[in-house]
Amino acid sequence: MQRVILSLVFIVLSQPSQAALSVFACEPEWGALVREIGGDRVKVYTATNALQDPHHVQARPALISHLRRADLAVCTGAELEIGWLPVLLRKAGNARIRNGSPGLFMAAEQVQRLEIPRQLTRANGDVHASGNPHINTDPRRLAQVATALEKRLAEIDPAGSADYQHHYQDFAARWTAAIQRWRKQGEALRGKGWVVYHDQWVYLEDWLGIHRLGELEPKPGLPPTPAHLAELTTRLANQPPAMIVRAAMMDPRPARWLANKLDVPVVELPFTVGGADGAGDLFGLFDVTLKRLVGALE
């Protein structure tokens, strides 16, 4: 009998712990952040990857199924997912994550947003009424999101509050040290000018003091055109940018074309977790970003 009991105890102890919360993350950066704070109390499903444009995602049945089972959904908000998340929420019919419930967490609502338009018109392209949603390029704002996320996890799962607080404090200490290191690395970029593919780096520009001299898109969300690229070439010929930047998800050809005309480097940045080798978590994301940007100046 004793052997049987010991065997049963061994089996129970050898089983992986069951996650307390099922979390649906709209983008890789939020999945990574939930894992940092949630530890083994969460099971995270990430709806998109680093090579997908989060503006345009199909509301596939698999996404609906995962959202239907979720205890918490963590997304960017600020209309980034406006084309697909409302459809998923409606079809999932999950009361735990309906609008206004604690189970629906919007990261952009936790920080001060930039580029809030004074007036909205489709003539200006794909402009977001609540401001630029791409807050994940500023580690300072990510720190603010982490603080709010720890509180939300504890609200939904009070039994795990001590675990969440412990993981958050550990993450916050490492993140604060990393920000100081990245800021020092980025001093070489302060005051430099660049051209971007899409208006998705405003928070990185705000953090590092980089000046945007132009966008490859003639208007947000519209693909580059020969006429617009020619205009950029003429305008920047006498004062070329230090580099042209594009996210891994974007078409490389317009950036290469303009770079050849202006004789400047093209820098491909991961933009989110998983977008490059070495960018497998949030720390790696910024390590790779700073290394590539500073390297382009050498």
C-alpha positions as CSV (number, residue, x, y, z in Angstrom):
1,M,0.0,0.0,0.0
2,Q,2.8,2.4,0.9
3,R,4.4,1.7,-2.5
4,V,1.1,2.5,-4.2
5,I,0.8,5.8,-2.3
6,L,4.3,6.8,-3.1
7,S,3.8,6.0,-6.8
8,L,0.6,8.1,-6.8
9,V,2.4,11.0,-5.2
10,F,5.3,10.7,-7.7
11,I,2.8,10.8,-10.6
12,V,1.0,13.9,-9.2
13,L,4.2,15.7,-8.6
14,S,5.6,14.9,-12.0
15,Q,2.6,16.3,-13.8
16,P,3.0,19.8,-15.2
17,S,1.1,22.4,-13.3
18,Q,-2.1,23.6,-14.8
19,A,-2.2,27.2,-15.8
20,A,-4.6,29.3,-13.7
21,L,-5.5,31.6,-16.6
22,S,-5.9,31.1,-20.3
23,V,-4.7,34.3,-22.0
24,F,-5.3,35.4,-25.6
25,A,-2.6,37.9,-26.7
26,C,-3.4,39.8,-29.9
27,E,0.3,40.6,-30.6
28,P,3.6,38.9,-29.7
29,E,4.8,41.7,-27.4
30,W,1.8,41.3,-25.1
31,G,2.2,37.5,-25.1
32,A,5.8,37.9,-24.0
33,L,4.9,40.5,-21.3
34,V,2.1,38.2,-19.9
35,R,4.6,35.4,-19.7
36,E,7.1,37.6,-17.8
37,I,4.5,38.5,-15.2
38,G,2.3,35.5,-15.2
39,G,4.9,32.8,-15.0
40,D,3.5,29.3,-14.9
41,R,0.1,30.6,-13.8
42,V,-0.8,31.5,-17.3
43,K,-1.1,29.7,-20.6
44,V,-0.7,32.2,-23.5
45,Y,-2.0,31.9,-27.0
46,T,-0.7,34.6,-29.4
47,A,-3.0,35.4,-32.3
48,T,-0.4,37.0,-34.6
49,N,3.3,36.7,-35.4
50,A,6.1,39.2,-36.2
51,L,5.7,38.9,-39.9
52,Q,2.0,39.8,-39.9
53,D,0.6,43.3,-40.1
54,P,-1.6,43.5,-37.0
55,H,-3.9,46.0,-38.8
56,H,-5.0,43.2,-41.1
57,V,-5.8,39.8,-39.6
58,Q,-8.4,37.3,-40.7
59,A,-11.0,36.4,-38.1
60,R,-10.2,32.7,-38.5
61,P,-12.2,30.0,-36.6
62,A,-9.1,29.0,-34.7
63,L,-8.8,32.5,-33.2
64,I,-12.5,32.5,-32.3
65,S,-12.0,29.1,-30.5
66,H,-9.1,30.4,-28.5
67,L,-10.8,33.6,-27.6
68,R,-13.9,31.7,-26.5
69,R,-11.8,29.9,-23.9
70,A,-9.8,32.9,-22.7
71,D,-10.0,34.3,-19.2
72,L,-8.1,37.4,-20.3
73,A,-7.4,39.0,-23.7
74,V,-4.5,41.4,-23.9
75,C,-4.4,43.6,-27.0
76,T,-3.0,46.9,-28.1
77,G,-6.2,48.8,-28.6
78,A,-6.3,52.4,-30.0
79,E,-8.0,50.9,-33.1
80,L,-5.0,48.8,-34.1
81,E,-7.2,45.6,-34.2
82,I,-10.4,47.4,-35.3
83,G,-10.7,45.4,-38.4
84,W,-10.8,42.0,-36.7
85,L,-10.9,42.0,-32.9
86,P,-14.6,43.2,-32.6
87,V,-15.6,40.4,-35.0
88,L,-13.8,37.8,-32.9
89,L,-15.3,39.1,-29.6
90,R,-18.8,39.0,-31.0
91,K,-18.4,35.5,-32.5
92,A,-16.6,34.2,-29.4
93,G,-19.5,35.3,-27.1
94,N,-17.2,35.1,-24.1
95,A,-18.7,37.2,-21.2
96,R,-15.3,37.1,-19.4
97,I,-13.7,39.3,-22.1
98,R,-16.5,41.5,-23.3
99,N,-16.0,45.2,-23.7
100,G,-15.8,46.9,-20.3
101,S,-14.9,43.7,-18.4
102,P,-11.7,43.2,-16.5
103,G,-10.9,40.3,-18.9
104,L,-10.3,42.7,-21.8
105,F,-7.0,44.6,-21.3
106,M,-6.0,47.3,-23.8
107,A,-2.3,48.2,-23.5
108,A,-2.6,51.5,-25.3
109,E,-5.1,52.7,-22.7
110,Q,-2.4,52.5,-20.0
111,V,-0.1,55.1,-21.5
112,Q,-0.1,58.6,-22.9
113,R,-0.4,58.3,-26.7
114,L,1.1,60.4,-29.4
115,E,-0.2,61.7,-32.7
116,I,-3.8,62.0,-31.7
117,P,-5.5,63.6,-34.7
118,R,-7.3,66.9,-34.3
119,Q,-9.7,65.9,-37.1
120,L,-10.4,62.6,-38.8
121,T,-10.7,62.2,-42.6
122,R,-10.1,59.2,-44.8
123,A,-8.1,61.6,-47.1
124,N,-5.3,61.4,-44.5
125,G,-5.0,57.6,-44.9
126,D,-5.2,55.0,-42.1
127,V,-5.3,57.4,-39.1
128,H,-6.2,56.2,-35.7
129,A,-8.7,58.3,-33.7
130,S,-7.1,57.4,-30.4
131,G,-3.6,58.2,-31.4
132,N,-0.7,56.2,-32.8
133,P,-1.1,52.6,-31.4
134,H,2.5,51.4,-31.8
135,I,3.5,52.0,-28.2
136,N,5.6,48.8,-28.1
137,T,8.6,50.5,-29.5
138,D,9.1,52.5,-26.3
139,P,10.4,50.5,-23.3
140,R,9.3,53.2,-20.9
141,R,5.7,52.8,-22.0
142,L,6.1,49.0,-21.9
143,A,7.0,49.5,-18.2
144,Q,3.8,51.3,-17.6
145,V,1.8,48.6,-19.3
146,A,3.6,46.0,-17.1
147,T,2.5,47.8,-14.0
148,A,-1.1,47.9,-15.1
149,L,-1.1,44.3,-16.3
150,E,0.2,42.9,-13.0
151,K,-2.7,44.6,-11.2
152,R,-5.2,43.2,-13.8
153,L,-3.9,39.7,-13.5
154,A,-4.2,39.9,-9.7
155,E,-7.8,41.2,-10.0
156,I,-8.8,38.3,-12.2
157,D,-6.9,35.7,-10.3
158,P,-6.6,36.9,-6.6
159,A,-5.1,33.6,-5.5
160,G,-2.1,34.3,-7.7
161,S,-1.5,37.9,-6.6
162,A,1.7,37.1,-4.7
163,D,3.1,35.2,-7.7
164,Y,2.2,38.0,-10.1
165,Q,3.8,40.6,-7.8
166,H,6.9,38.6,-7.4
167,H,7.3,38.1,-11.2
168,Y,6.5,41.7,-11.8
169,Q,9.1,43.0,-9.4
170,D,11.7,40.8,-10.9
171,F,10.8,41.9,-14.4
172,A,10.7,45.6,-13.4
173,A,14.2,45.5,-11.9
174,R,15.7,43.8,-14.9
175,W,13.7,46.1,-17.3
176,T,14.8,49.3,-15.5
177,A,18.5,48.2,-15.7
178,A,18.0,47.3,-19.4
179,I,16.4,50.7,-20.3
180,Q,19.5,52.5,-18.8
181,R,21.8,50.3,-20.9
182,W,19.7,50.8,-24.1
183,R,19.5,54.6,-23.5
184,K,23.3,54.8,-23.2
185,Q,23.7,52.7,-26.5
186,G,21.1,55.0,-28.2
187,E,22.9,58.2,-27.4
188,A,24.6,58.0,-30.8
189,L,21.2,58.1,-32.5
190,R,20.1,61.4,-30.8
191,G,19.5,64.1,-33.3
192,K,19.9,61.7,-36.3
193,G,17.3,61.7,-39.1
194,W,15.8,58.7,-40.8
195,V,13.1,57.7,-43.2
196,V,10.6,55.0,-42.2
197,Y,8.3,52.8,-44.2
198,H,5.2,53.2,-42.0
199,D,4.5,55.6,-39.2
200,Q,5.1,52.9,-36.5
201,W,8.2,54.2,-34.8
202,V,7.0,57.5,-33.3
203,Y,7.4,56.2,-29.7
204,L,11.0,55.0,-30.5
205,E,11.7,58.4,-32.0
206,D,10.3,60.1,-28.9
207,W,12.4,57.9,-26.6
208,L,15.8,58.2,-28.5
209,G,15.4,61.6,-30.0
210,I,15.4,60.6,-33.6
211,H,13.9,62.9,-36.3
212,R,11.7,61.5,-39.0
213,L,12.4,63.0,-42.3
214,G,9.8,61.1,-44.3
215,E,7.8,57.9,-44.8
216,L,7.9,55.5,-47.8
217,E,4.1,55.4,-47.6
218,P,2.5,58.5,-49.2
219,K,-0.2,58.2,-46.5
220,P,-0.5,55.8,-43.6
221,G,-1.6,52.4,-44.8
222,L,-1.1,53.2,-48.5
223,P,1.7,51.3,-50.3
224,P,4.7,53.3,-51.6
225,T,4.2,54.7,-55.1
226,P,6.9,55.6,-57.8
227,A,5.8,59.2,-57.7
228,H,6.1,59.5,-53.9
229,L,9.5,57.8,-53.9
230,A,10.7,60.1,-56.6
231,E,9.5,63.1,-54.5
232,L,11.4,61.8,-51.5
233,T,14.6,61.3,-53.6
234,T,14.5,64.9,-54.7
235,R,13.7,66.4,-51.3
236,L,16.3,64.4,-49.4
237,A,19.1,64.4,-52.0
238,N,21.0,67.3,-50.4
239,Q,20.4,66.2,-46.8
240,P,20.0,62.5,-46.9
241,P,18.9,60.5,-43.8
242,A,21.2,58.5,-41.7
243,M,19.2,55.4,-42.6
244,I,16.0,54.0,-43.9
245,V,14.1,51.8,-41.5
246,R,11.5,49.2,-42.2
247,A,9.9,46.5,-40.0
248,A,10.5,42.8,-40.9
249,M,6.8,42.5,-42.0
250,M,7.2,45.2,-44.7
251,D,8.1,44.9,-48.3
252,P,11.8,45.5,-48.6
253,R,11.9,46.7,-52.2
254,P,10.8,50.4,-51.8
255,A,13.4,50.9,-49.0
256,R,16.1,49.3,-51.1
257,W,15.2,51.5,-54.1
258,L,15.4,54.8,-52.1
259,A,18.5,53.6,-50.3
260,N,20.3,53.1,-53.6
261,K,19.3,56.5,-54.8
262,L,20.4,58.3,-51.6
263,D,23.4,56.0,-50.9
264,V,22.3,55.3,-47.3
265,P,21.8,52.0,-45.4
266,V,18.5,50.1,-45.0
267,V,17.9,48.8,-41.5
268,E,15.4,46.0,-40.9
269,L,14.0,46.1,-37.4
270,P,12.1,43.3,-35.7
271,F,9.4,45.6,-34.4
272,T,8.0,42.9,-32.2
273,V,9.1,39.7,-30.4
274,G,10.1,37.1,-32.9
275,G,10.9,39.5,-35.7
276,A,14.6,38.6,-35.9
277,D,17.1,36.1,-34.6
278,G,17.8,37.1,-31.0
279,A,14.5,38.9,-30.5
280,G,12.8,35.9,-28.9
281,D,11.6,38.0,-25.9
282,L,11.2,41.6,-25.0
283,F,14.8,42.1,-23.8
284,G,16.1,40.5,-27.0
285,L,13.7,42.7,-29.1
286,F,15.4,45.9,-27.9
287,D,18.9,44.4,-27.8
288,V,18.5,43.6,-31.5
289,T,16.9,47.0,-32.3
290,L,19.6,49.1,-30.7
291,K,22.4,46.9,-32.1
292,R,21.1,47.3,-35.6
293,L,20.4,51.0,-35.4
294,V,23.8,51.9,-33.9
295,G,25.5,49.5,-36.2
296,A,24.0,51.4,-39.2
297,L,25.9,54.5,-38.1
298,E,29.3,52.9,-38.2
